[in-house]
């Protein structure tokens, strides 16, 4: 059979892997030709956020600034408040829609969960005051605290932008939350994306079944999720001072994506 060009495998597993590679080859070769992408105009407000951070010699934007920058370009984020002091907290605790999430927000704190600087769910004003004090104590210095209503959703994805060696600016998309590093279910594309590229990325990951109806959750609004990737791919090109963007997790709330946490690393 080999002489006639028919592949032979000594196990079903190897045959299955070969079929999977063949299918992937078919998907890649059937892609339509690349279309040139016209970048939008850079936002002066976004540029001001970056300029302020650079003047302060920050390595990264704090989470609130990062999400504000992304929101300027239309990427969905929670409605959040930045509280700098306990006095400010006293002014807003009654108006918050509980349960809320409270987390430290400082440019020198890039990984908050491991340090116990994210507290949720915070169920009432007394818990909010206690959480604020705990965050200050754990941080070891006075830090502003970000507060927003807990976003409900069972599905978590991630997206990012980075400098990929040999390719330049690239965009990634995959399974998010605690599964990002464990499962490494991620796909890449060169930036900027076309809308078609963004849609293709959604279905490149192994966990693409999560885009459909899942455990009584609505089907994901893939147009909104693809648009998020498309917009994200343009941001580091509009602002070359940005080295890396990490949006993780992106929670699907109802059917819509919401960026719950974001990190923007600067070149300086």
C-alpha contacts under 8 A as a table, 3 or more apart, distances in Angstrom:
res1	aa1	res2	aa2	distance
1	X	4	X	5.20
1	X	5	X	6.57
1	X	6	X	5.25
1	X	7	X	7.18
1	X	8	X	7.31
2	X	5	X	5.08
2	X	6	X	5.14
2	X	7	X	5.89
2	X	8	X	6.74
3	X	6	X	7.39
9	X	12	X	7.24
9	X	14	X	6.27
9	X	15	X	5.82
10	X	14	X	7.32
11	X	14	X	5.53
11	X	15	X	6.59
12	X	15	X	5.06
12	X	16	X	6.16
13	X	16	X	5.10
13	X	17	X	6.26
14	X	17	X	5.11
14	X	18	X	6.20
15	X	18	X	5.11
15	X	19	X	6.30
16	X	19	X	5.14
16	X	20	X	6.25
17	X	20	X	5.05
17	X	21	X	6.29
18	X	21	X	5.15
18	X	22	X	6.14
19	X	22	X	4.95
19	X	23	X	6.14
20	X	23	X	5.15
20	X	24	X	6.24
21	X	24	X	5.00
21	X	25	X	6.09
22	X	25	X	5.02
22	X	26	X	6.26
23	X	26	X	5.07
23	X	27	X	6.30
24	X	27	X	5.06
24	X	28	X	6.25
25	X	28	X	5.24
25	X	29	X	6.11
26	X	29	X	5.31
26	X	30	X	6.07
27	X	30	X	5.36
27	X	31	X	6.63
28	X	31	X	5.53
35	X	194	X	6.86
36	X	194	X	7.74
37	X	192	X	6.63
37	X	193	X	7.14
37	X	194	X	6.19
39	X	234	X	6.58
39	X	238	X	7.66
40	X	234	X	7.89
41	X	238	X	7.51
42	X	46	X	7.64
42	X	47	X	7.51
42	X	238	X	5.49
42	X	239	X	7.40
43	X	46	X	5.23
43	X	47	X	6.25
43	X	72	X	7.59
43	X	73	X	7.89
44	X	47	X	4.95
44	X	48	X	6.10
45	X	48	X	5.11
45	X	49	X	6.50
45	X	69	X	7.90
45	X	72	X	7.70
46	X	49	X	5.20
46	X	50	X	6.55
46	X	69	X	5.25
46	X	72	X	6.86
47	X	50	X	5.22
47	X	51	X	6.06
47	X	239	X	7.24
48	X	51	X	4.97
48	X	52	X	6.06
49	X	52	X	5.34
49	X	53	X	6.47
49	X	65	X	6.91
49	X	69	X	7.15
50	X	53	X	5.18
50	X	54	X	6.23
50	X	61	X	7.56
50	X	241	X	7.69
51	X	54	X	5.12
51	X	55	X	6.17
52	X	55	X	5.18
52	X	56	X	6.33
53	X	56	X	5.04
53	X	57	X	6.30
53	X	58	X	5.38
53	X	60	X	7.45
53	X	61	X	6.45
54	X	57	X	4.86
54	X	58	X	5.77
54	X	59	X	7.86
54	X	266	X	7.96
54	X	268	X	7.19
55	X	58	X	7.67
57	X	268	X	7.49
58	X	61	X	6.96
58	X	107	X	6.65
58	X	108	X	7.69
58	X	266	X	7.72
58	X	268	X	7.68
59	X	107	X	7.39
59	X	108	X	7.71
59	X	265	X	6.13
59	X	266	X	5.52
59	X	267	X	7.44
59	X	268	X	6.23
60	X	107	X	5.75
60	X	108	X	7.56
60	X	263	X	7.30
60	X	264	X	5.61
60	X	265	X	4.23
60	X	266	X	5.27
61	X	64	X	7.95
61	X	65	X	5.81
61	X	66	X	5.53
61	X	107	X	5.38
61	X	263	X	6.93
61	X	264	X	5.56
61	X	265	X	6.60
61	X	266	X	7.61
62	X	65	X	5.41
62	X	66	X	6.09
62	X	105	X	5.88
62	X	106	X	5.06
62	X	107	X	4.06
62	X	108	X	7.62
62	X	109	X	7.76
62	X	110	X	7.78
62	X	263	X	7.33
62	X	264	X	7.87
63	X	66	X	5.00
63	X	67	X	6.10
63	X	105	X	5.94
63	X	106	X	7.29
63	X	107	X	7.41
63	X	261	X	6.89
63	X	262	X	5.84
63	X	263	X	6.10
63	X	264	X	7.97
64	X	67	X	5.29
64	X	68	X	5.99
64	X	82	X	7.31
64	X	105	X	6.88
64	X	146	X	7.14
65	X	68	X	4.99
65	X	69	X	6.08
66	X	69	X	5.19
66	X	70	X	6.39
66	X	262	X	6.07
66	X	263	X	6.12
66	X	264	X	5.71
67	X	70	X	5.03
67	X	71	X	6.00
67	X	77	X	6.64
67	X	259	X	7.90
67	X	261	X	7.53
67	X	262	X	6.01
68	X	71	X	5.01
68	X	72	X	6.27
69	X	72	X	5.28
69	X	73	X	7.15
70	X	73	X	5.49
70	X	74	X	6.71
70	X	75	X	5.42
70	X	76	X	7.89
70	X	232	X	7.77
71	X	74	X	4.84
71	X	75	X	4.74
71	X	76	X	6.02
71	X	77	X	6.55
72	X	75	X	7.35
73	X	231	X	7.05
74	X	228	X	7.98
74	X	231	X	7.71
75	X	228	X	5.82
75	X	231	X	7.35
75	X	232	X	7.77
75	X	258	X	7.99
75	X	259	X	7.59
76	X	228	X	7.99
76	X	257	X	7.05
76	X	258	X	5.20
76	X	259	X	6.11
77	X	258	X	5.25
77	X	259	X	4.97
77	X	260	X	6.35
78	X	148	X	6.56
78	X	149	X	7.51
78	X	151	X	7.66
78	X	258	X	6.79
78	X	259	X	7.29
78	X	260	X	6.74
79	X	148	X	6.14
79	X	149	X	7.49
80	X	146	X	6.84
80	X	147	X	5.55
80	X	148	X	4.43
80	X	149	X	7.50
81	X	146	X	5.83
81	X	147	X	5.23
81	X	148	X	6.43
82	X	144	X	6.60
82	X	145	X	5.79
82	X	146	X	4.64
82	X	147	X	6.37
83	X	86	X	7.76
83	X	88	X	5.95
83	X	89	X	6.15
83	X	144	X	5.50
83	X	145	X	5.14
83	X	146	X	6.24
83	X	147	X	7.46
84	X	88	X	6.62
84	X	89	X	7.95
84	X	143	X	6.92
84	X	144	X	4.23
84	X	145	X	6.35
85	X	88	X	5.25
85	X	89	X	6.41
85	X	144	X	6.87
86	X	89	X	4.85
86	X	90	X	6.26
86	X	129	X	7.59
86	X	132	X	7.40
87	X	90	X	5.16
87	X	91	X	6.65
88	X	91	X	5.16
88	X	92	X	6.69
89	X	92	X	5.35
89	X	93	X	5.88
89	X	129	X	7.31
90	X	93	X	5.70
90	X	94	X	7.91
90	X	129	X	7.90
91	X	94	X	7.41
92	X	95	X	5.35
92	X	96	X	6.48
93	X	96	X	5.49
93	X	124	X	7.99
93	X	125	X	5.31
93	X	128	X	7.08
94	X	125	X	6.57
96	X	100	X	7.59
96	X	148	X	7.94
96	X	149	X	7.45
97	X	100	X	6.88
97	X	149	X	5.91
98	X	122	X	7.01
98	X	123	X	5.50
98	X	124	X	6.31
98	X	149	X	6.15
98	X	150	X	7.51
99	X	120	X	7.88
99	X	121	X	5.57
99	X	122	X	5.22
99	X	123	X	4.48
99	X	124	X	6.97
99	X	149	X	6.03
99	X	150	X	5.83
100	X	120	X	6.67
100	X	121	X	5.77
100	X	122	X	5.11
100	X	123	X	6.69
100	X	147	X	6.59
100	X	148	X	5.40
100	X	149	X	4.14
100	X	150	X	4.77
101	X	118	X	7.29
101	X	119	X	6.05
101	X	120	X	4.92
101	X	121	X	5.84
101	X	122	X	6.15
101	X	146	X	7.90
101	X	147	X	5.63
101	X	148	X	5.51
101	X	149	X	6.13
101	X	150	X	5.58
102	X	118	X	5.89
102	X	119	X	5.31
102	X	120	X	6.61
102	X	122	X	7.38
102	X	128	X	7.78
102	X	131	X	7.14
102	X	132	X	7.51
102	X	145	X	6.45
102	X	146	X	5.63
102	X	147	X	4.73
102	X	148	X	6.99
103	X	112	X	7.53
103	X	117	X	5.46
103	X	118	X	4.27
103	X	119	X	6.18
103	X	135	X	7.23
103	X	145	X	5.50
103	X	146	X	5.32
103	X	147	X	6.83
104	X	109	X	7.75
104	X	112	X	7.05
104	X	117	X	5.53
104	X	118	X	6.74
104	X	135	X	6.39
104	X	139	X	7.71
104	X	143	X	6.35
104	X	144	X	6.19
104	X	145	X	4.68
104	X	146	X	6.27
105	X	109	X	7.18
105	X	143	X	6.51
105	X	144	X	5.44
105	X	145	X	5.34
105	X	146	X	5.92
106	X	109	X	5.41
106	X	110	X	7.85
106	X	143	X	6.23
106	X	144	X	6.76
107	X	110	X	6.74
109	X	112	X	6.35
110	X	263	X	7.21
111	X	114	X	6.53
111	X	115	X	7.40
112	X	115	X	5.40
112	X	116	X	6.45
112	X	117	X	4.99
112	X	118	X	6.22
113	X	116	X	5.23
113	X	117	X	5.72
113	X	118	X	5.51
114	X	117	X	7.58
115	X	138	X	7.35
115	X	139	X	7.86
116	X	119	X	7.28
116	X	135	X	7.70
116	X	138	X	7.03
117	X	135	X	5.54
117	X	138	X	6.86
117	X	139	X	7.08
118	X	135	X	7.79
119	X	122	X	6.93
119	X	131	X	6.67
120	X	150	X	7.89
121	X	150	X	7.09
122	X	127	X	5.75
122	X	128	X	5.95
122	X	131	X	7.58
123	X	127	X	6.33
123	X	128	X	7.50
124	X	127	X	5.40
124	X	128	X	6.20
125	X	128	X	4.88
125	X	129	X	6.29
126	X	129	X	5.28
126	X	130	X	6.33
127	X	130	X	5.02
127	X	131	X	5.94
128	X	131	X	5.07
128	X	132	X	6.19
129	X	132	X	5.21
129	X	133	X	6.49
130	X	133	X	5.23
130	X	134	X	6.23
131	X	134	X	5.00
131	X	135	X	6.16
132	X	135	X	5.30
132	X	136	X	6.46
132	X	145	X	7.11
133	X	136	X	5.24
133	X	137	X	6.28
134	X	137	X	5.11
134	X	138	X	6.11
135	X	138	X	5.17
135	X	139	X	5.94
135	X	145	X	7.91
136	X	139	X	5.26
136	X	140	X	6.26
136	X	141	X	6.15
136	X	142	X	5.73
136	X	143	X	6.38
137	X	140	X	5.35
137	X	141	X	7.21
139	X	142	X	7.47
139	X	143	X	7.36
151	X	251	X	7.54
151	X	253	X	6.72
151	X	260	X	7.99
152	X	251	X	7.71
152	X	252	X	7.99
152	X	253	X	5.82
153	X	156	X	7.65
153	X	251	X	5.91
153	X	252	X	5.47
153	X	253	X	4.89
153	X	254	X	6.90
154	X	217	X	7.82
154	X	251	X	7.47
154	X	252	X	7.19
155	X	210	X	7.11
155	X	251	X	5.91
155	X	252	X	5.62
156	X	175	X	6.49
156	X	176	X	4.94
156	X	177	X	5.80
156	X	249	X	5.70
156	X	250	X	5.44
156	X	251	X	4.63
156	X	252	X	6.42
157	X	173	X	7.45
157	X	174	X	5.74
157	X	175	X	4.45
157	X	176	X	3.79
157	X	177	X	6.76
157	X	248	X	6.89
157	X	249	X	5.74
157	X	250	X	4.98
157	X	251	X	6.51
158	X	173	X	5.72
158	X	174	X	5.39
158	X	175	X	5.86
158	X	176	X	4.43
158	X	177	X	7.30
158	X	180	X	7.62
158	X	246	X	7.68
158	X	247	X	5.64
158	X	248	X	4.68
158	X	249	X	5.32
158	X	250	X	5.48
159	X	171	X	7.34
159	X	172	X	5.47
159	X	173	X	4.40
159	X	174	X	6.54
159	X	229	X	7.09
159	X	246	X	6.31
159	X	247	X	5.23
159	X	248	X	6.71
159	X	250	X	7.67
160	X	171	X	5.68
160	X	172	X	5.22
160	X	173	X	6.67
160	X	232	X	7.43
160	X	244	X	7.37
160	X	245	X	5.09
160	X	246	X	4.46
160	X	247	X	5.76
161	X	169	X	6.96
161	X	170	X	5.62
161	X	171	X	4.46
161	X	172	X	6.27
161	X	232	X	7.21
161	X	233	X	6.56
161	X	236	X	7.35
161	X	244	X	5.50
161	X	245	X	4.95
161	X	246	X	6.72
162	X	169	X	5.69
162	X	170	X	5.50
162	X	171	X	6.58
162	X	243	X	6.21
162	X	244	X	4.53
162	X	245	X	6.52
163	X	167	X	7.59
163	X	168	X	5.15
163	X	169	X	4.59
163	X	170	X	6.06
163	X	243	X	6.74
163	X	244	X	7.08
164	X	167	X	5.42
164	X	168	X	5.20
164	X	169	X	6.03
164	X	170	X	5.91
165	X	168	X	6.23
167	X	170	X	7.14
167	X	190	X	6.83
168	X	190	X	7.44
169	X	190	X	6.20
169	X	191	X	5.45
169	X	192	X	7.87
169	X	236	X	7.64
169	X	237	X	7.70
170	X	188	X	6.76
170	X	189	X	5.64
170	X	190	X	4.29
170	X	191	X	4.85
170	X	192	X	7.67
170	X	233	X	7.40
171	X	188	X	5.61
171	X	189	X	5.33
171	X	190	X	6.14
171	X	191	X	6.02
171	X	229	X	7.73
171	X	232	X	7.87
171	X	233	X	5.96
172	X	186	X	6.62
172	X	187	X	5.56
172	X	188	X	4.45
172	X	189	X	6.54
173	X	186	X	5.55
173	X	187	X	5.50
173	X	188	X	6.69
173	X	201	X	6.82
173	X	202	X	7.34
173	X	229	X	7.85
174	X	180	X	7.28
174	X	184	X	7.73
174	X	185	X	5.48
174	X	186	X	4.16
174	X	187	X	6.27
174	X	202	X	7.92
174	X	205	X	6.32
175	X	179	X	6.43
175	X	180	X	5.60
175	X	183	X	7.93
175	X	184	X	7.57
175	X	185	X	5.74
175	X	186	X	6.73
175	X	205	X	7.80
175	X	207	X	7.02
176	X	179	X	5.75
176	X	180	X	4.85
176	X	248	X	6.00
176	X	249	X	5.34
176	X	250	X	7.00
177	X	180	X	5.96
177	X	248	X	6.22
177	X	249	X	5.02
178	X	181	X	7.07
178	X	182	X	7.24
179	X	182	X	4.97
179	X	183	X	5.61
179	X	184	X	7.42
180	X	183	X	5.94
180	X	184	X	5.46
180	X	185	X	6.95
181	X	184	X	5.30
185	X	205	X	5.92
185	X	206	X	6.47
185	X	207	X	7.40
186	X	205	X	6.11
187	X	201	X	6.48
187	X	204	X	6.37
187	X	205	X	6.36
188	X	201	X	7.53
189	X	193	X	7.33
189	X	197	X	7.67
189	X	201	X	7.80
190	X	193	X	6.92
191	X	233	X	5.36
191	X	234	X	7.05
192	X	230	X	7.31
192	X	233	X	4.99
192	X	234	X	5.55
192	X	237	X	7.72
193	X	196	X	7.78
193	X	197	X	5.58
193	X	198	X	6.22
193	X	229	X	7.72
193	X	230	X	5.45
193	X	233	X	6.00
193	X	234	X	7.72
194	X	197	X	5.04
194	X	198	X	6.40
194	X	230	X	6.57
195	X	198	X	5.14
195	X	199	X	6.43
195	X	226	X	6.94
195	X	227	X	6.97
195	X	230	X	6.12
196	X	199	X	5.20
196	X	200	X	6.24
197	X	200	X	5.11
197	X	201	X	6.26
198	X	201	X	5.20
198	X	202	X	6.75
198	X	226	X	4.93
198	X	227	X	7.17
198	X	229	X	5.89
198	X	230	X	5.86
199	X	202	X	5.40
199	X	203	X	7.10
199	X	222	X	7.43
199	X	223	X	7.74
199	X	226	X	5.33
200	X	203	X	5.50
200	X	204	X	6.29
201	X	204	X	5.01
201	X	205	X	7.25
202	X	205	X	6.60
202	X	208	X	6.75
202	X	222	X	7.82
202	X	226	X	7.17
203	X	206	X	7.76
203	X	208	X	5.33
204	X	208	X	7.20
205	X	208	X	5.56
206	X	209	X	7.79
207	X	210	X	5.88
208	X	211	X	5.56
208	X	212	X	7.87
209	X	212	X	5.67
210	X	213	X	7.14
210	X	214	X	6.25
211	X	214	X	7.85
211	X	219	X	6.04
211	X	220	X	5.09
211	X	222	X	7.43
212	X	218	X	7.32
212	X	219	X	4.41
212	X	220	X	6.08
213	X	216	X	6.80
213	X	217	X	5.66
213	X	218	X	5.08
213	X	219	X	4.32
213	X	220	X	7.39
214	X	217	X	5.02
214	X	218	X	6.85
214	X	219	X	7.22
217	X	254	X	6.63
217	X	255	X	7.67
218	X	254	X	5.98
218	X	255	X	5.49
219	X	255	X	5.94
220	X	225	X	7.95
220	X	252	X	7.08
220	X	254	X	7.81
220	X	255	X	4.49
220	X	256	X	6.47
220	X	257	X	7.99
221	X	224	X	5.56
221	X	225	X	6.48
221	X	255	X	5.22
221	X	256	X	5.69
221	X	257	X	7.75
222	X	225	X	4.89
222	X	226	X	5.79
223	X	226	X	5.21
223	X	227	X	6.04
224	X	227	X	5.07
224	X	228	X	6.21
224	X	256	X	6.75
224	X	257	X	6.98
225	X	228	X	5.07
225	X	229	X	6.60
225	X	256	X	7.43
225	X	257	X	6.02
226	X	229	X	5.16
226	X	230	X	6.20
227	X	230	X	4.87
227	X	231	X	6.05
228	X	231	X	5.31
228	X	232	X	6.00
229	X	232	X	5.01
229	X	233	X	6.14
230	X	233	X	5.33
230	X	234	X	6.95
231	X	234	X	5.42
231	X	235	X	6.77
232	X	235	X	5.47
232	X	236	X	7.82
233	X	236	X	6.91
233	X	237	X	7.57
234	X	237	X	5.30
234	X	238	X	6.19
235	X	238	X	5.15
235	X	239	X	6.13
236	X	239	X	4.91
236	X	240	X	5.48
236	X	241	X	7.48
236	X	242	X	5.44
236	X	243	X	7.22
236	X	244	X	7.64
237	X	240	X	5.58
239	X	242	X	5.94
240	X	243	X	7.33
241	X	266	X	5.76
241	X	267	X	5.46
241	X	268	X	7.61
242	X	245	X	7.57
242	X	264	X	6.89
242	X	265	X	6.04
242	X	266	X	4.58
242	X	267	X	5.83
243	X	264	X	7.62
243	X	265	X	5.50
243	X	266	X	5.05
243	X	267	X	5.07
244	X	263	X	7.89
244	X	264	X	5.80
244	X	265	X	5.02
244	X	266	X	6.97
245	X	262	X	7.22
245	X	263	X	5.65
245	X	264	X	4.58
245	X	265	X	6.38
246	X	262	X	5.52
246	X	263	X	5.01
246	X	264	X	6.54
247	X	250	X	6.56
247	X	259	X	6.25
247	X	260	X	7.54
247	X	261	X	5.83
247	X	262	X	4.45
247	X	263	X	6.55
248	X	259	X	6.98
248	X	260	X	6.82
248	X	261	X	5.52
248	X	262	X	6.33
249	X	259	X	6.40
249	X	260	X	5.74
249	X	261	X	6.06
250	X	257	X	6.06
250	X	258	X	5.36
250	X	259	X	4.45
250	X	260	X	5.80
250	X	261	X	7.58
251	X	257	X	5.67
251	X	258	X	5.37
251	X	259	X	6.56
251	X	260	X	6.75
252	X	255	X	5.81
252	X	256	X	5.31
252	X	257	X	4.50
252	X	258	X	6.33
253	X	256	X	5.33
253	X	257	X	6.21
253	X	258	X	6.88
259	X	262	X	7.01
